[in-house]
Amino acid sequence: MPFKSQAQRRKFAQLLVEGKISPQTFEEWNRETGGRKLPERAASAKRQESVGAKTRTAQKAKAHGSRTPKTKRAAKKR
């Protein structure tokens, strides 16, 4: 299984140094990741859901020709 973030790679390196995982495990994950550029931190599942919901709402509004819904705070400023 490849690494998902730089933070995860560092954590696995720390576990390797502490002897909690084998060098083979670390090398397997490293090999599967390859040379790809990883984000510093992977987005959590909860964050991905909220970002996805906002994107879907904006896409629906755009498809129907209306504007993206405003937040309560923005509506009060008017």
C-alpha positions as CSV (number, residue, x, y, z in Angstrom):
1,M,0.0,0.0,0.0
2,P,1.5,3.4,-1.0
3,F,2.1,6.3,1.4
4,K,-0.7,9.0,1.2
5,S,1.3,11.9,2.7
6,Q,4.8,13.0,3.7
7,A,3.6,12.9,7.4
8,Q,2.7,9.3,7.0
9,R,6.1,8.5,5.4
10,R,7.9,10.3,8.4
11,K,5.8,8.3,10.9
12,F,6.7,5.0,9.2
13,A,10.4,6.0,9.2
14,Q,10.1,6.7,13.0
15,L,8.5,3.3,13.6
16,L,11.3,1.7,11.5
17,V,13.9,3.4,13.7
18,E,12.1,2.3,16.9
19,G,11.9,-1.3,15.5
20,K,8.1,-1.4,15.5
21,I,7.9,-2.3,11.8
22,S,10.3,-4.3,9.6
23,P,12.6,-2.8,7.0
24,Q,10.8,-4.9,4.4
25,T,7.4,-3.3,5.3
26,F,8.9,0.2,5.0
27,E,10.6,-0.6,1.7
28,E,7.4,-2.2,0.3
29,W,5.4,0.9,1.0
30,N,8.1,3.2,-0.3
31,R,8.5,1.2,-3.5
32,E,4.7,1.3,-4.2
33,T,4.6,5.0,-3.6
34,G,7.3,5.6,-6.2
35,G,8.7,9.0,-6.9
36,R,5.4,10.8,-6.8
37,K,5.0,14.1,-5.0
38,L,3.0,13.6,-1.8
39,P,1.0,16.3,0.1
40,E,2.3,17.3,3.5
41,R,-0.9,15.9,5.1
42,A,-3.7,13.8,3.7
43,A,-7.2,15.2,4.0
44,S,-9.3,13.4,6.6
45,A,-12.5,11.6,5.5
46,K,-14.6,14.1,7.4
47,R,-12.9,17.0,5.5
48,Q,-13.3,15.3,2.2
49,E,-17.0,14.8,2.8
50,S,-17.6,18.5,3.6
51,V,-15.5,19.7,0.6
52,G,-17.3,17.3,-1.7
53,A,-20.7,18.5,-0.4
54,K,-19.8,22.1,-1.1
55,T,-18.6,21.3,-4.5
56,R,-21.7,19.4,-5.4
57,T,-23.9,22.3,-4.2
58,A,-21.9,24.7,-6.3
59,Q,-22.2,22.4,-9.3
60,K,-26.0,22.1,-8.9
61,A,-26.3,25.9,-8.6
62,K,-24.2,26.4,-11.7
63,A,-26.2,23.8,-13.7
64,H,-29.4,25.6,-12.8
65,G,-28.1,29.0,-13.6
66,S,-28.3,30.4,-10.1
67,R,-25.6,31.7,-7.8
68,T,-23.9,29.6,-5.1
69,P,-25.9,29.8,-1.8
70,K,-24.5,32.5,0.6
71,T,-23.6,31.8,4.1
72,K,-25.7,33.3,7.0
73,R,-23.0,35.7,7.8
74,A,-22.7,37.0,4.3
75,A,-26.5,37.4,4.1
76,K,-26.6,39.5,7.3
77,K,-24.1,42.0,5.9
78,R,-26.5,43.0,3.2
